[in-house]
Amino acid sequence: MTSAPINSLAAYLPTSRVFRVEDDRELVYVLNSSYTDIANSVNVREIALYDQLECLTGQQFFSADPMVKRQTYRTVYSIGAIAAGATLNTAHGLVGVTAFTRIYGTCVTDVVDYRPIPYVSVAATNQQVQIRVFGANIEIINGAAAANITSGIVVLEYLKN
């Protein structure tokens, strides 16, 4: 028994299969069908490459035409130090982006702790770390009372024309 939405397109392949066929034409049909199942399942998985060069993620987003899916791309950026209360702008170099699907990252502070970007503090809003993408830049604002950031990684996932 599986628990998934009725319209789910999960990429599931059985781990074993027995081919019981009577003639060669039937075997060709069964093998072609198996290959199609494998190719479709492999092609809809998410690709776990996090590179500083643009790559496909394997994610597929809706479009105006329900039969056509839009591909998502990913690029990763290394960021340097950001003092408390300072802003860092990093050029992203992306062209043709129509929408961002995810904007996130992580950083290391001089307290030597690891924080997500964006970072939200329930104790003090001036300790938060903000991230946004605008124009040609990724902007990270470190809160005035936040720990100094020593390094980090930013991941942008996006749709293109």
Helices and strands as residue ranges (DSSP letters): H 24-43, E 55-61, E 70-79, E 87-91, E 97-109, E 114-117, G 125-127, E 129-134, E 137-142, E 149-160
